[in-house]
Amino acid sequence: MPSSVESAVRRDRGDQKLWVWLTVLTARGRQCTYCDEEQSVTLEHETPLATKGRDIWWNLVPACDRCNRWKNRKSASEWKVDMEMEHRHPGAGFARNKLPLQVVMGITERVAEVQREIQDSARLRWFEHHHGKYKKPRLRREVHERVEACMKQLARYPYPPWTSPELQAETEHCTRRLCCGHTHPDAWFSFIILTAEERKELRRAAYDEGLYVGDLLGRSVKRYLAERARSKD
């Protein structure tokens, strides 16, 4: 784990870096961990700061504003129990607001699932490598614009780029083949002339093949060179 990941610890609420916001809010396809319905818009502390929870990435889950407000100062497990009891004993005062019982019963599993996703070391490194140099915008609206841009970026890949092979591990920069194949020692920069529609079709073809665009081009060139060599024999 990079030392800078550990430095993401913050004592003051909301002082997380932009790459941590992106790491958390893009998890679960940007769905709220608790209600599993609304879009996540905030970093929610699974163990509240008021009860000695830490303002660190492994204690954060993506949540909507409503669930963040309803959960208040309870841990996820405490809130789940209170809502379950309120369903079984309506009006007893266990929970002022509650989610549907079926949704409540799945909270523990969803929290564990999203924490596994957020704590994936390869995923953490990818977000830090690609977004660690950017400062967190001052306005919340601007933060969410960056989250939306990140979601669109990820949608362009046929599978999560942090799961593709690393050309060189443990470096200060990303070397994942799918997103940063240009860092390969054999990478060659050149120019090809294509129309906008042809470029779009090329990216679509690379996506369908699960390849970095450069790898798809390289494969086509190698095939051409092999055929050319055979024709000379």
C-alpha positions as CSV (number, residue, x, y, z in Angstrom):
1,M,0.0,0.0,0.0
2,P,1.5,3.4,-0.9
3,S,2.5,5.5,2.1
4,S,0.4,8.4,0.7
5,V,-2.7,6.2,1.1
6,E,-2.0,6.0,4.8
7,S,-1.7,9.8,4.8
8,A,-5.3,10.0,3.7
9,V,-6.2,10.0,7.4
10,R,-7.9,13.2,8.4
11,R,-9.1,14.4,11.8
12,D,-11.4,17.1,10.4
13,R,-14.6,16.1,8.7
14,G,-14.7,16.7,5.0
15,D,-11.0,17.2,4.6
16,Q,-10.5,14.1,2.4
17,K,-8.6,14.5,-0.9
18,L,-10.3,14.5,-4.2
19,W,-9.1,11.0,-5.1
20,V,-10.6,9.6,-1.9
21,W,-14.0,11.2,-2.8
22,L,-13.7,9.6,-6.2
23,T,-12.7,6.2,-4.8
24,V,-15.7,6.1,-2.5
25,L,-18.4,7.7,-4.5
26,T,-17.7,5.6,-7.6
27,A,-18.1,2.4,-5.6
28,R,-21.2,0.3,-6.0
29,G,-21.9,2.0,-9.4
30,R,-22.6,5.2,-7.3
31,Q,-25.6,3.7,-5.5
32,C,-26.2,4.5,-1.9
33,T,-25.0,1.6,0.4
34,Y,-27.9,1.9,2.7
35,C,-31.1,2.4,0.7
36,D,-29.6,0.7,-2.5
37,E,-31.8,3.1,-4.5
38,E,-30.7,6.7,-4.5
39,Q,-27.5,8.0,-6.0
40,S,-24.6,8.4,-3.5
41,V,-23.6,12.0,-3.0
42,T,-21.6,12.0,0.2
43,L,-18.9,10.2,2.2
44,E,-20.7,8.5,5.1
45,H,-18.8,7.3,8.1
46,E,-19.8,3.7,8.8
47,T,-18.6,4.1,12.4
48,P,-19.5,7.7,13.3
49,L,-16.9,10.2,14.3
50,A,-19.0,10.9,17.4
51,T,-18.3,7.4,18.6
52,K,-14.6,7.4,17.9
53,G,-14.9,6.5,14.2
54,R,-12.0,7.6,12.0
55,D,-12.2,10.0,9.1
56,I,-10.3,7.6,6.8
57,W,-11.1,5.8,3.6
58,W,-11.6,2.4,5.2
59,N,-14.4,3.9,7.4
60,L,-16.2,5.6,4.5
61,V,-19.1,4.3,2.4
62,P,-21.0,6.0,-0.4
63,A,-24.5,7.3,0.7
64,C,-27.3,9.6,-0.3
65,D,-28.0,12.7,1.8
66,R,-31.2,11.2,3.2
67,C,-29.6,8.0,4.6
68,N,-26.7,10.0,5.9
69,R,-29.1,12.2,7.8
70,W,-31.4,9.4,9.0
71,K,-28.4,7.3,10.2
72,N,-27.1,10.3,12.2
73,R,-24.7,9.2,14.9
74,K,-25.3,5.5,14.8
75,S,-23.1,2.8,13.3
76,A,-24.5,0.9,10.3
77,S,-25.2,-2.1,12.5
78,E,-26.9,0.0,15.2
79,W,-29.1,1.7,12.7
80,K,-30.0,-1.6,11.1
81,V,-31.1,-3.1,14.4
82,D,-33.1,0.0,15.3
83,M,-34.9,0.1,12.0
84,E,-35.6,-3.7,12.2
85,M,-37.1,-3.3,15.7
86,E,-39.2,-0.3,14.5
87,H,-40.7,-2.6,11.8
88,R,-41.5,-5.2,14.4
89,H,-42.8,-2.8,17.0
90,P,-44.1,0.3,15.1
91,G,-44.3,3.4,17.1
92,A,-42.0,2.1,19.9
93,G,-39.5,4.8,19.1
94,F,-36.6,2.7,18.0
95,A,-36.1,4.7,14.8
96,R,-37.7,8.0,13.8
97,N,-37.3,7.2,10.1
98,K,-36.9,3.7,8.5
99,L,-36.2,2.1,5.2
100,P,-38.3,-0.9,3.9
101,L,-37.6,-4.0,5.9
102,Q,-36.2,-5.9,2.9
103,V,-33.8,-3.1,2.3
104,V,-32.8,-3.0,6.0
105,M,-32.0,-6.7,6.1
106,G,-29.4,-6.3,3.4
107,I,-27.5,-3.4,4.9
108,T,-24.8,-5.5,6.6
109,E,-24.0,-7.4,3.4
110,R,-23.9,-4.2,1.3
111,V,-21.6,-2.4,3.8
112,A,-19.2,-5.4,3.7
113,E,-19.4,-5.6,-0.1
114,V,-18.6,-1.9,-0.6
115,Q,-15.9,-1.9,2.0
116,R,-14.2,-4.7,0.2
117,E,-14.4,-2.7,-3.1
118,I,-13.1,0.5,-1.5
119,Q,-10.3,-1.3,0.3
120,D,-9.0,-3.1,-2.8
121,S,-5.3,-2.0,-2.9
122,A,-5.1,-2.1,-6.7
123,R,-8.2,0.1,-7.0
124,L,-6.9,2.5,-4.3
125,R,-3.6,2.9,-6.2
126,W,-5.3,3.4,-9.5
127,F,-7.4,6.3,-8.1
128,E,-4.5,7.9,-6.4
129,H,-2.3,7.5,-9.5
130,H,-4.9,9.0,-11.8
131,H,-6.4,11.7,-9.6
132,G,-4.0,12.2,-6.7
133,K,-2.4,15.3,-8.2
134,Y,-5.7,17.2,-8.4
135,K,-7.0,19.4,-5.6
136,K,-10.4,18.9,-4.2
137,P,-12.7,21.7,-5.5
138,R,-14.1,24.1,-2.9
139,L,-17.8,23.7,-3.9
140,R,-19.7,20.4,-3.5
141,R,-21.2,20.8,-6.9
142,E,-17.8,20.9,-8.5
143,V,-16.8,17.7,-6.6
144,H,-19.8,15.9,-8.1
145,E,-18.9,17.2,-11.5
146,R,-15.5,15.5,-11.1
147,V,-17.2,12.3,-9.9
148,E,-19.5,12.3,-13.0
149,A,-16.4,12.8,-15.2
150,C,-14.7,9.9,-13.5
151,M,-17.7,7.7,-13.9
152,K,-17.7,8.4,-17.7
153,Q,-14.0,7.7,-17.8
154,L,-14.4,4.3,-16.2
155,A,-17.4,3.5,-18.5
156,R,-15.0,3.7,-21.5
157,Y,-13.1,0.7,-20.3
158,P,-14.4,-2.9,-21.0
159,Y,-13.4,-3.9,-17.4
160,P,-11.9,-2.1,-14.4
161,P,-8.5,-0.8,-15.5
162,W,-6.9,-1.6,-12.2
163,T,-7.4,-5.3,-12.8
164,S,-5.3,-5.2,-16.0
165,P,-1.6,-6.2,-15.8
166,E,0.9,-3.7,-14.5
167,L,3.9,-3.1,-16.7
168,Q,5.9,-2.1,-13.7
169,A,4.7,-2.5,-10.1
170,E,5.1,-0.1,-7.2
171,T,5.9,3.0,-9.1
172,E,4.8,6.6,-8.6
173,H,2.7,6.5,-11.8
174,C,0.1,4.1,-13.2
175,T,1.5,1.5,-15.5
176,R,-1.7,-0.6,-16.0
177,R,-1.8,-1.9,-19.6
178,L,-5.4,-1.1,-20.3
179,C,-5.3,2.6,-19.3
180,C,-1.6,3.5,-19.4
181,G,-0.2,1.1,-22.1
182,H,1.9,4.1,-23.4
183,T,4.3,3.5,-20.5
184,H,5.4,0.2,-22.0
185,P,9.1,0.2,-22.9
186,D,8.2,-0.9,-26.4
187,A,5.5,1.7,-26.9
188,W,6.0,3.9,-30.0
189,F,4.4,7.3,-30.5
190,S,3.1,8.0,-34.0
191,F,0.1,9.5,-35.7
192,I,-2.6,7.9,-37.6
193,I,-5.2,9.8,-39.7
194,L,-8.8,8.8,-39.0
195,T,-12.1,10.6,-39.2
196,A,-14.0,11.2,-36.0
197,E,-16.3,8.3,-36.9
198,E,-13.4,6.0,-37.5
199,R,-11.8,6.9,-34.2
200,K,-15.0,6.2,-32.5
201,E,-15.3,2.8,-34.2
202,L,-11.7,2.1,-33.3
203,R,-12.3,2.8,-29.6
204,R,-15.5,0.6,-29.8
205,A,-13.5,-2.2,-31.3
206,A,-10.9,-2.0,-28.6
207,Y,-13.6,-2.0,-26.0
208,D,-15.2,-5.1,-27.5
209,E,-11.8,-6.9,-27.5
210,G,-11.0,-5.8,-24.0
211,L,-7.8,-4.1,-25.2
212,Y,-5.9,-0.9,-24.8
213,V,-6.3,1.0,-28.2
214,G,-2.6,0.8,-28.7
215,D,-2.6,-3.0,-28.3
216,L,-5.3,-3.3,-30.8
217,L,-3.4,-1.2,-33.3
218,G,-0.2,-3.1,-32.5
219,R,-1.9,-6.5,-33.1
220,S,-3.2,-5.3,-36.5
221,V,0.2,-4.0,-37.5
222,K,1.9,-7.2,-36.4
223,R,-0.6,-9.3,-38.5
224,Y,0.1,-7.1,-41.5
225,L,3.9,-7.4,-41.0
226,A,3.6,-11.2,-40.7
227,E,1.6,-11.4,-43.9
228,R,4.0,-9.2,-45.7
229,A,6.9,-11.3,-44.6
230,R,5.2,-14.5,-45.8
231,S,4.5,-12.9,-49.2
232,K,8.2,-12.3,-49.6
233,D,9.1,-16.0,-49.0
